[in-house]
Amino acid sequence: MDFNPGEFLNQYFITPVMNPEIQGYNIVNTSIYIALLALTCITIYLIFRKKIKFGEKFFTAMLPYILFGISLRVVMHQIESGMLVIEGITKTANPFELGFWFFTPGIWLLTFALVLAGLAIGTVWKKLDEKRVFIFGAVICAAPLLFNLSRFNNWPAFIATAIIIPIAAYSICFVINKFTKYKILSDKMNLLIVGGQAIDGIASTVAITFFNFSEQHFVSNAIIQISPILFVAVKLAIAVLICWSLDDYLKENGKRKNVVGFVKVIIAIIGFATGLASLFKLGII
């Protein structure tokens, strides 16, 4: 059978975006998205590795961009569910239409472009100034973030879940740090990685269990169908294992500290991006 690029794009990329009855993520588009993400991350590291010390300060500078992206995702959720109508913004797979940039993957392409702009601003004078990067991000995320907060009508679920998450993340890290040989709290990025996965796991589980939300990703959905608690446990276990593996690697490769720091930042960003989107959706039912 001859390969048809048009049919391939339509089946695995366009239809999952446009048809709400079809799961948004499949093994093909997920694999390609991961490959593109990896290539993008490698490119960013190679460009900025001599100007940036990757760690918790850099992650903090990225927080406004995460909030920008998830704010647009929450707007997207409201449009898809019929809770919100904005003239000129409809779901589309056409990047030449405004609606494309409010829906996945357009949201993340736009956010990535803004991150590059922020990094360019922050590295004008050789070394990175995290404050400039943070301020630029705060300015662009303010409007969509405040718009979503103004539409919250389920504050109890949002606040309760937001309180549980950091307690759960820190408790797990504290127990590991106290009762095992692995001092996970020796690096603040480890707590952020575990925290990111805790947000994703707990917020998604609460949303799906109590508020009839659905999980788009096929792997996560398969685990949740077995048990929502198992989903949280798997997320946290993987987070701890990643932290341990990276720290163990660093013991033998001390000169690669910035590489390890960069990997940790990316993992934390992914966790916070997916988790905060679920958490914010709890506020808007």
C-alpha positions, 0 to 999 in steps of 0.5 A: 500500500502506498503511503499517503501523507495527506491521509496520514496527517488527517488520521493521526493529527487533524481528526483527533483535534477536530473530532471530540469523539476520537481520543486526542492522543494516539501512539503515532502523534504522541511519538512524534510530539515527544520526538519534536519536544526532545529535538526542541529541548536539545536545541535550546540547551545547545544554544543557551548552555553557556549562558544559563545555569539550569536549576530552580531559579530558571524553573521559577523564571519559566512559571509564567510561561507555564501559566500562560499555556495552561490558561489558554488550555483552560479557555480551550476547555471552556470553548469545547464544552460550550461554556464559553463562546469567543467570536473568531476562536473556533477549534481548527487544525489550520495554523492560519486561523486564530483558533489554532493557537488556542488549541493543542498543539497550537497552544504549545507552539505559541508558548514555546515561541514566547519562551524563546522571546523571553530567553532572548530578552533575558540573555541580551547581556551574555548571562541570563537574567532570570528576573527579566525572563520572569517579568516578560512572562508575567506580563503576557500571562496576566490577562489569560490567567486573570480571565480564567480566575474570574470565571472560577465557580468551584473554588472549594474543589480548587483550593482543597486540591491545591492544598493537598498536592504540596503536602503529599509531594513534600511528605513523600520526599521527606519520608524518602529523605529521612528513612532511606539512603537517598537524600532526595531533598538535597536538590530543590529540583527533585521536590519540583519534579515530584510536585509536578507529577503530584499536581498532574496525578492528584488533580487529574484523579479528582477531576475524573473521579468526582467531576466526570472529566476524561483523560485524553492520553491513551496511556494515562487513561488505561491506568486510570481505568484500572484505578485512579489511586494507581495512577497517582502512585505510578506518577509519583513512583516514576518521578522519584525514580527519575530523580534518583536516576539523574542524581546517581548519574551525576555522582559519576559525571559531576561535570554534567551538572548543567545537563542534569539540571536542564533535564530536571527542569524540562521534566518539572515543566511537563509535570506542572503544565499538564497538572496545573491545567487539570487543577484549573479546570477543577475551578471551572465546572 
